[in-house]
Amino acid sequence: MQQEEFETLVKELAQLDSVSAILETLANNEEPEVADAAAALIGHFSLAEIDGEKRIYHVFSQENDQGEPEEFAEWVMNDGDEMMRFIAWFFYTTFEITDKETYQAAGCAYKPVKRG
């Protein structure tokens, strides 16, 4: 994907208002790598309330040292955070594009997440 195409896609995604809408749009992308990565993530998110915050987690299984599947949860963002957090997470996790690069592609200022 060329930089110009990436910028156009990120700007389009930034207009959407939910994780599911973003994943659906990505799953329909003409770039097979993007579409396949997004399709594989659909249905793998969970909302949990921790310390009074509703957090969105990516839930996945991985084999442990004994060869048995073990479930993990990765905190992606809080419910109510701007969708750019999820968009940046997707591109970093999938293609190792930094959060700063994704925010810049959307024409947004990057603000690092402070998690305590």
N, C-alpha and C positions, 0 to 999 in steps of 0.2 A: 504494500500500500504506500503510495506516495504521500509526502507531507501534506500537500494540498487536500488530498482525499481524506487523510486523517483529521485535519482541521475541520473539514465540512462535516464529517461524521460526528466528531465530538460536539460541535455546535448544535447539531440536530439532536443528539442525545441529551444535551443540557436543557433542552426545552421540555423534556418528558418529566413526569411527576412521580414515578414509582420505579422500584427495582424491577418489577415484572415487566413494565413497559419498555425499559431499557434493554433487558435481556431479550425480549421478543423482537425488538428492532435489530439488535445485534445478531440474533439467530437467523434473521432474514437478509443479512448482509451478503453482497455478491462475492466478497472475499471468503473462500472456504475456511481458512484458518480462523477467522473471526466468527463466522457462523457456527462452526463446529464447537469452538470453545464456549460460546454463549449457550448453545443448545445443551451442552454437557452440564452446565450450571443450573439450568432451570429445575426448580423443585428442591434445590439443595441449600435453602436459606431458612433460618428460623428466627423468631422474635422471642426474646427472653427479657424479663425485668430483673435487673441487677442493680443494687444500690440505688433504687428509685428511678433508674433510667431504663427505657425500653431500648434494647440493643439488638441490632441485626447481625446474626452470625452466619458464616458460611460453614455448613456441616458436611463433613466428608469422612470416608473410611480409608484407612491405610493399614497395611499388614504390620503387625508388631514383630519383635524378634523371634517369637514362636511361630510365625507364619499365620497367625490368626488375625482376622479383621478387627480393627479398633477404631472407634468413632472419635473424631476430633471436631472442635468448633473454633473457628477463627473469627474474632470480633472485627467486623467490617466497618460499621458506623452505628450511630444512634438513630432511632426512629425520629424523624423530623429534621435531621441534618440535610444540608443541600445535597442534591443528587450528584453533584460533581465529585463528592467523596467516593461514591460507589463507582462512577465512571473511571476515576483515577485508579481505584483499587483493581478494577477489571483489567485495565491496560497494563498495570504494573505486574499483577499476578500472572497474566497470560503472556505478555510480550516483553516484560521488563522495561517498559516505558515509564520513566519517573513520573511521580505525581506532578512535579513542577512542569514537565513538558506537556502533560495532558491539560493542566490548567491553562498554560500559555496558548495551547492550540484552540482553546475555547475563548481566549481573550479575557481570561479571569486572573486575578491576583491569587497566587498560591499562599495559603495560610496553613502551616504545618499543624497537624492534629495534636492537641495536648491531652494526654491520657495519664491520669494519676493513679 
